[in-house]
Amino acid sequence: MTRRAAFVAAAALSQAFLGAAAAQQAAPVFAAPSLGENGVRSMAANCAPCHGAFGRPVRGSSVAPLAGRKDVAERMKAFKDGKRDSTVMQQIARAYGDSELDALGTYFAMQAR
């Protein structure tokens, strides 16, 4: 192998390594949230195990109802920003973008109590 060929091969290997390293360090890219009716209903279904179907927890539950509330998005953003304490809700809220929280807030505000 000639000196030039060895240099070209080493440069190509270096570029491949740097490209792979950069790809590993890049932030993950997720699909855009579905803020249509089905997408919002799907996100709201994630709340149902604790807050009940349509934001109405079972009778006697200590979990806050979400149905009919106008402040759900505001409260979720406060959890997300660490302004409200909760063992679970801070972690859950961080998984959503502000537009998703706004959509969830609108969804729950429209639900009958």
PENORMO-V876924 format. One record per helix or strand of 2 or more residues. SS is the DSSP state (H for helix, E for strand). FROM is the first residue (numbers start at 0). TO is the last residue. If there is no record, write none. Layout:
SS,FROM,TO
SS,FROM,TO
This chain:
H,2,24
H,36,50
H,52,54
H,71,79
H,88,92
H,97,108
